[in-house]
Amino acid sequence: MNESRLATSGPRMHAVPIGPHTHGTVESRPISGFVDGQSIYTSGERAGQAYRVEFGAVRVYRVLANGRRQILAFHFGGNWFGLQTADRHRSTAEAIGITGVKSVSLQEDPHIWQGLLPVVLENFMAAQEHQLVIGRQSALERVAAFLLEMSDRSGHSHRFELSMPRADVADYLGLTIETVSRSLTKLKNKRIIKLYGARGIEIVEYHVLQNLCL
């Protein structure tokens, strides 16, 4: 199977154009490498940087009062993250697999913020859409919506490989790993999708999957 890695855009969020000054600044910065599970920043750490994924993937999460992890977003190649006006981060960002990231200071140059305003808006809209997904009552609906999102982010491909383990998918959707696995198996048995190994996905009946989310 020729599987494509998840790539460059967020939920309904494709290569968002940024200001030329900001683009030139980030292109001049070196790539910092991270191994799987390594923190890029942690909750409570001083903020002030904006980050762009060059390769690999990043999970952004918070730990809830009950100790459970809630993943807020996944970021892939070309995605910006970590932008906020607060002095300290309210979430933690970790690498998924081998990941490369560039960063720019938001304090050194006020023009950086201006260039990234379209990204801020798109990230906000993506967060709202994610809240709609986890607000669905049915676990099957959540998993179906997640697969459609990942298809969108892999260039609307019906065959792709997930960058993240199922534990991450569960924490992203507010489900257990067992529930995610059962939902995937149910979709497979209904011949809506095919599964290849631990992370390979093929959407066979795209419109049926869409109808589950209506």
C-alpha positions as CSV (number, residue, x, y, z in Angstrom):
1,M,0.0,0.0,0.0
2,N,1.3,3.4,-1.0
3,E,0.3,5.5,2.0
4,S,0.7,9.2,2.2
5,R,1.8,10.9,5.4
6,L,-0.4,13.5,6.9
7,A,0.7,16.9,5.7
8,T,0.3,20.5,5.6
9,S,-3.1,21.8,6.7
10,G,-5.4,22.0,9.6
11,P,-9.1,21.4,9.8
12,R,-10.6,23.4,6.9
13,M,-7.2,25.1,7.2
14,H,-4.9,25.0,4.2
15,A,-1.6,26.8,3.5
16,V,-2.6,30.1,5.2
17,P,-0.8,33.0,3.6
18,I,1.3,35.0,6.0
19,G,2.9,38.4,5.6
20,P,6.1,38.6,3.6
21,H,8.1,40.0,6.5
22,T,7.0,37.1,8.7
23,H,7.7,34.6,6.0
24,G,11.2,35.9,5.4
25,T,11.9,35.9,9.2
26,V,10.9,32.3,9.7
27,E,12.7,31.0,6.6
28,S,15.9,32.4,8.0
29,R,15.6,30.5,11.3
30,P,17.2,27.1,11.9
31,I,15.2,23.9,12.4
32,S,15.1,22.5,15.9
33,G,14.8,18.7,16.1
34,F,12.7,16.8,18.6
35,V,12.2,13.1,19.3
36,D,9.0,11.3,20.0
37,G,7.3,12.6,23.2
38,Q,9.8,15.5,23.7
39,S,8.2,18.8,24.9
40,I,8.5,21.8,22.6
41,Y,7.0,23.9,25.4
42,T,5.1,23.0,28.6
43,S,2.1,24.5,30.4
44,G,3.1,27.3,32.6
45,E,6.3,28.0,30.6
46,R,6.8,31.6,29.5
47,A,5.3,32.2,26.1
48,G,6.5,34.7,23.4
49,Q,7.4,32.4,20.5
50,A,5.4,31.2,17.4
51,Y,6.3,27.8,16.0
52,R,5.9,26.2,12.6
53,V,6.2,22.5,11.9
54,E,8.7,21.7,9.2
55,F,8.3,17.9,9.3
56,G,6.8,15.4,11.6
57,A,3.8,16.2,13.8
58,V,2.9,17.9,17.1
59,R,0.2,17.3,19.7
60,V,-1.0,20.2,21.9
61,Y,-2.8,19.2,25.1
62,R,-3.9,20.1,28.6
63,V,-4.2,17.9,31.6
64,L,-7.7,18.1,33.1
65,A,-8.5,18.4,36.8
66,N,-9.2,14.6,36.9
67,G,-5.7,13.9,35.6
68,R,-6.9,13.0,32.1
69,R,-5.1,14.4,29.1
70,Q,-7.2,16.3,26.5
71,I,-5.5,16.8,23.2
72,L,-6.6,20.1,21.7
73,A,-5.0,20.0,18.3
74,F,-2.6,18.1,16.0
75,H,-0.2,20.1,13.8
76,F,1.6,18.8,10.7
77,G,4.1,20.2,8.2
78,G,3.4,23.9,7.5
79,N,1.1,24.4,10.5
80,W,1.7,27.2,13.0
81,F,1.1,26.8,16.7
82,G,1.8,28.3,20.1
83,L,0.5,31.7,19.3
84,Q,-1.1,33.4,22.3
85,T,-1.3,36.8,24.0
86,A,-1.0,35.4,27.6
87,D,2.4,35.6,29.3
88,R,2.6,31.8,29.9
89,H,1.5,28.8,27.9
90,R,-1.8,27.2,29.0
91,S,-1.1,23.9,27.2
92,T,1.8,21.6,26.4
93,A,3.2,20.9,22.9
94,E,5.0,17.6,22.2
95,A,6.6,16.0,19.2
96,I,4.9,12.9,17.6
97,G,7.8,10.9,16.2
98,I,10.9,12.7,14.8
99,T,9.8,16.3,14.3
100,G,11.4,19.5,13.1
101,V,10.2,22.9,14.2
102,K,11.1,26.5,13.4
103,S,10.3,29.3,15.9
104,V,10.2,33.1,15.8
105,S,10.0,35.6,18.6
106,L,6.8,37.6,18.9
107,Q,8.4,40.2,21.1
108,E,11.4,41.2,19.0
109,D,9.4,42.4,16.1
110,P,5.7,43.6,16.2
111,H,5.4,43.0,12.5
112,I,5.5,39.3,13.1
113,W,2.1,39.4,14.9
114,Q,0.6,41.3,12.0
115,G,1.9,38.7,9.5
116,L,0.4,35.9,11.5
117,L,-3.1,37.3,12.1
118,P,-4.6,35.0,9.3
119,V,-3.1,32.0,11.1
120,V,-4.6,33.1,14.5
121,L,-8.0,33.3,12.9
122,E,-7.7,30.0,11.2
123,N,-6.5,28.3,14.4
124,F,-9.5,29.8,16.3
125,M,-11.9,28.5,13.7
126,A,-10.3,25.0,13.8
127,A,-10.7,25.0,17.6
128,Q,-14.4,25.8,17.3
129,E,-14.9,23.0,14.8
130,H,-13.1,20.5,17.1
131,Q,-15.5,21.4,19.9
132,L,-18.3,20.6,17.6
133,V,-16.8,17.2,16.9
134,I,-16.2,16.2,20.6
135,G,-19.7,17.5,21.4
136,R,-21.3,14.7,19.3
137,Q,-23.1,12.1,21.4
138,S,-22.1,9.0,19.3
139,A,-18.5,7.7,19.5
140,L,-18.9,6.4,15.9
141,E,-19.8,10.0,14.8
142,R,-16.7,11.4,16.5
143,V,-14.4,8.7,14.9
144,A,-16.0,9.3,11.5
145,A,-15.5,13.0,11.8
146,F,-11.9,12.5,12.8
147,L,-11.2,10.3,9.7
148,L,-12.7,12.9,7.5
149,E,-10.5,15.5,9.1
150,M,-7.4,13.4,8.6
151,S,-8.4,12.8,5.0
152,D,-8.8,16.5,4.4
153,R,-5.4,17.2,6.0
154,S,-3.7,14.6,3.8
155,G,-4.8,16.4,0.7
156,H,-8.3,14.9,0.5
157,S,-6.7,11.5,0.0
158,H,-8.9,8.4,0.8
159,R,-5.7,6.4,1.7
160,F,-3.4,7.7,4.4
161,E,-1.4,6.8,7.4
162,L,-2.1,8.3,10.8
163,S,0.9,10.1,12.4
164,M,-0.4,9.5,15.9
165,P,-1.2,6.4,18.0
166,R,-4.7,5.5,18.9
167,A,-4.2,6.7,22.5
168,D,-3.8,10.2,20.9
169,V,-6.9,9.8,18.8
170,A,-8.8,8.8,22.0
171,D,-7.6,11.8,23.9
172,Y,-8.4,14.1,21.0
173,L,-12.0,12.8,20.8
174,G,-12.7,12.5,24.5
175,L,-13.0,8.7,24.2
176,T,-11.1,5.6,25.5
177,I,-8.7,3.7,23.3
178,E,-11.1,0.7,23.5
179,T,-14.0,2.8,22.2
180,V,-11.9,4.2,19.3
181,S,-10.8,0.6,18.4
182,R,-14.4,-0.7,18.5
183,S,-15.6,2.2,16.3
184,L,-12.9,1.6,13.7
185,T,-13.7,-2.1,13.7
186,K,-17.4,-1.3,13.3
187,L,-16.6,0.9,10.3
188,K,-14.4,-1.8,8.9
189,N,-17.1,-4.5,9.3
190,K,-19.6,-2.2,7.5
191,R,-17.0,-1.9,4.7
192,I,-16.9,1.8,5.0
193,I,-13.2,1.8,5.7
194,K,-10.2,-0.6,5.4
195,L,-7.5,-0.9,8.0
196,Y,-3.9,-1.6,7.3
197,G,-1.8,-2.3,10.3
198,A,-2.0,-0.1,13.3
199,R,-2.3,3.3,11.5
200,G,-3.1,2.7,7.8
201,I,-6.6,3.9,6.8
202,E,-8.5,3.6,3.5
203,I,-11.9,5.3,3.2
204,V,-13.9,3.1,0.9
205,E,-17.3,4.7,1.2
206,Y,-16.5,8.4,1.6
207,H,-20.1,9.7,1.3
208,V,-21.4,7.1,3.8
209,L,-18.8,8.3,6.3
210,Q,-19.9,11.9,5.7
211,N,-23.5,10.9,6.3
212,L,-22.6,9.6,9.7
213,C,-21.6,13.1,10.7
214,L,-24.8,14.8,9.5
